[in-house]
Amino acid sequence: AEAREAYAAKRPKSAAIHAEARAVMPGGNTRTVLFYTPFPTAMVRGEGCRLWDADGNEYLDLLGEYSAGLFGHSERRILDAVKAALDAGINLAAVGEKESRLARLIAGRFPSVEMVRFTNSGTEANLMALAAARGFTGRVKTMVMRGGYHGGVLTFATEASPVNVPIPLAFTDYNDPEAATRDILAEGDGLAAVLVEPMLGSGGCIPASVEFLQALREATRRTGAVLIFDEVMTSRHGPAGLQGLTGVTPDMTTLGKYMAGGMSFGAFGGRADIMAVFDGHRPGALPHAGTFNNNVWSMAAGCVAMGEIFSASAAEALYERGERLREALNAACARAGVPMQFTGRGSMLCPHFRAGPVTAPYRATPAEDRLRELFFFDMLAAGIYLARRGMVALSLPVSEADCDRTVAAVEEFIAARRP
Ligand code: PLP
C-alpha cells in the first residue's frame, strides 16, 4: 500500500487520465497488459530509450514496447522511411514493390520461411498460420502449451481455455518432451498443428530446451501435424531467430513486433507447399485479406528496419548485451543470497522471486506476487520503466551504462526489500 501511495503521489496527471478513460473504456485502457492498480503511468514522449510521463518524470525504457520497440522511439532512418511513404500517398489499395522486398529479407533469414505473407499483428499472424495448417492438413485441432501466449484471443495462461479462443484445442506441458510426445501421438491424425513459443515470452521468459523442441519436431513429423514456432518475440534473438540458435526447424513461423521498425506488423510463413494454400493462381485458394496487410508505412519501415538496421551482426550484439545484463543481475541476486533470479535469453528477461530452476510456468504464491509488485514500483521510483510483470526487452539504444544502472537499481531493491 505504501509503494502504491508513493507511486500515486508523483503522478496526479496519470491518475486524471486514467479516471477520464475509465468513463468510456472498461478498465480505462485498450491493452490488458497496460492495466495495473492503482492506475497506469501515462507516457507523453519518447526519444531513443528514454520516456517522459504526463507528470514530467523521466525513465530509462527497458520495456521496449514489449519487444516491438527494438529500434527505440526515434530512429532517424525509420522516421524518414515512414514520412517518405506517407508523402507518396496514404494507402493505395494496390500491391507495391516494398512488400516483396520485405518478404525476401525475411525469407532470407529464417530457415523455415520459404514463403511469407503479412498481417497487422502477431495475433493475426498466428490465426492465419493456423488457418494454413488446417487448410493444408484438412484437420481442425491445434495443440498449444499450458502457459503459452500467442495474442489476445490465443491466451493460455490457465488450462481452462478462455471463452474468446476461436479454435478447438488440445494442451500439453511446456518443456516436458515425454508428455508432449505422448500427447501429440495420442491426438494422431486429428491434429492440424502444434503451436509453440521457442521461449515463453509473456509466460515469464522461459526458454524451451532443445530436447523439448526436438521432441515436438519428431512427434509432429510422425503424425503429419504442422509444427509452428511463434517467433513474434524471439526472432530478435539471432540472425535466424531462435530456430537458428536451437537448430530445430519448424514447418511454419509467425513473426511480428519489431520487424516493421515499431509500426504495426505481423507475418506468417513457412514451407512453400503449405503456404501455397493461399496462392490465388491455384483453384480453391484460401482467402487471406486484410485492409492494412501491406500498409505503406509498415512496409517502408520494415524494409529499412530489416534491410539496413537490424543486420545479422546487430542481432548478435543485442543478444550478447542481454546475456551480459542477465548474468550481472543473476550474480547480484546470488551475492545477496536471495531467492530471486532472471530467466530469459538474449535481450529479453524476466524476474522470478524464487530459487531453483524455472523451466515451466507455475502458480505464484501471494508472497511472490507482492514482491513482483514491489519490484515494479521500486524500479519506477528509480526511473526505470519495465512491464508490470517485470519483463525487460532491450532496445538498440540501451547502452552498457544503462545496463550498469539497472543492475545497481536491482541491488538497491534487494537491499531495501529483503526479508
Ligand atoms: N505471440 C507472442 C509470442 C507474443 O508475445 C505476442 C504479443 O505479445 C503475440 C503473439 C501477439 O502479437 P500482437 O500483440 O502483435 O497481436
Boltz pocket constraint, residues with backbone or C-beta under 6 A from the ligand:
constraints:
  - pocket:
      binder: B
      contacts: [[A, 66], [A, 120], [A, 121], [A, 122], [A, 123], [A, 124], [A, 126], [A, 149], [A, 150], [A, 151], [A, 152], [A, 197], [A, 199], [A, 201], [A, 202], [A, 230], [A, 231], [A, 232], [A, 233], [A, 256], [A, 257], [A, 265], [A, 266]]
      max_distance: 6.0
